[in-house]
Amino acid sequence: MSDQIEAAGALVTAGLAANPLDRPAGDGGQSGACANCGTALSGPFCSKCGQRAHLHRSIGDVFHEFLHGITHFDGKAWTTLPMLLFRPGKLIRSYIDGHRARYVAPVPLFLMVIFLMFFVL
């Protein structure tokens, strides 16, 4: 029973710690400025870079993006990999601050790096 209470406490603590880092762009994500490029938002997507205005997603959206990210790599990898190798702190801070359109998401990036490691070895 105490393990379940500790797990619930850890979950609440993680949620409280993540809340300041994961703020929506602008006022609820529908107005304000794009978190990625700073352009004024007039709808659910940025008209300049195409990033979603609202960064919070449902569980279904997270799984969809996970599957899409694993199966579709584009020019984002060529921006993300040099940053990961030479300036990892800047890459992480930029992603947390909302500059997500130009980088590969963390889980697909992790899987891509593992795949490349096995391919090279």
N, C-alpha and C positions, 0 to 999 in steps of 0.2 A: 504494500500500500504506500509506503514512504517513497518507493521508487517512482510511482505514478505521480505523487505530489511534487517530487523533485523535477520530473520531466515537465510537468505543467508549469512549474515556476521558471524553468529554463526557457520554455517556449514564450512565456510572457516577457521575460527579460530580453530575449532576442528581438521580440517585436518592438519593445520600447527602445532598444538600441538602434534598430534599423529605421525607425520612424523619422528621425531628423535627416537621415541620408537619402531617403526615398520620397522626396516631396514632388507633387505634381507640378507641371509647368504652369505658371500664371495662376489665374483664379479658377481652379478646378480643371485646368487643362484646355478649356475652350476659348479663353481670351488671354491676353498678355503676350509674352514673347516666347518664341521657341527656345527650349533648353539647349538645343544643339547649335543654332546659328544666330539666334537673337532677333529674327524677323518677327514682325507682328503677326499673330495668329488670327485667322478669320474663320476657321473651321476645325474639323478633327485632325487635319494633317497640315504641316507647314508647307506653304506654297513655294518656298525656295529649295529646301533640302528633302522634303518628303517624310520627315520623321513624324510619328504620332504626337499629337499635342498632349495626350493624357498618358503618362508613363505607367500608371498602375494598370494591371491587367488581371483578368479572371484566370482561374486555373486552366480552363480550356484554351485560352489564348497562349498561356505559357507553354502548354504541351504542343500546340500548333507551331509556335515559333521555334521550339526545340527541334521538332521534326524537320521543319523548313530549313533551319540553320545547319543541321547535320547534312542535309542532302543538297544544299545550294551554296556554293562558295563563289564569290566574284572578286572584284578588285579590292574589296575591303581587307582581304588577307594580306595584300602587299602593303597596306598602311599599318595594319595591326602587328604583324610579325617584327618589323624593325623596331617599333615602339616597345614591344614586349622584350626584345633582346637588349636594347640600349637605354631605354628610359621607362622601366616597368612602373615606377611610382607615378609618373606623369600620365601613363595610360590608364591606370586604375582610378586616379583622381578625376581625370577627364570623363571617364565612363560613369562614375558615381555622380558627377555634377550634371549629367544629362546629355553629354556630347556622345550620343550612341550611334548616330546614323553612319559615321565614317569607319566604325570598328566592327569586327566580328564579335558576337556575344560570347561571354566567358565559357559556357559549356561546349558549344561547337568548337571554340578555339582550343580548349583542352583536348577534345577528341581528335581534332586535326593534328595537334602537336604529337599526341601519342601515335597516331597513324603514321606520321612522318618519321618518328623515331623507329618504329618497327620496320618501315620501308627501307630506311637507311641501313639499319643493322642487318 
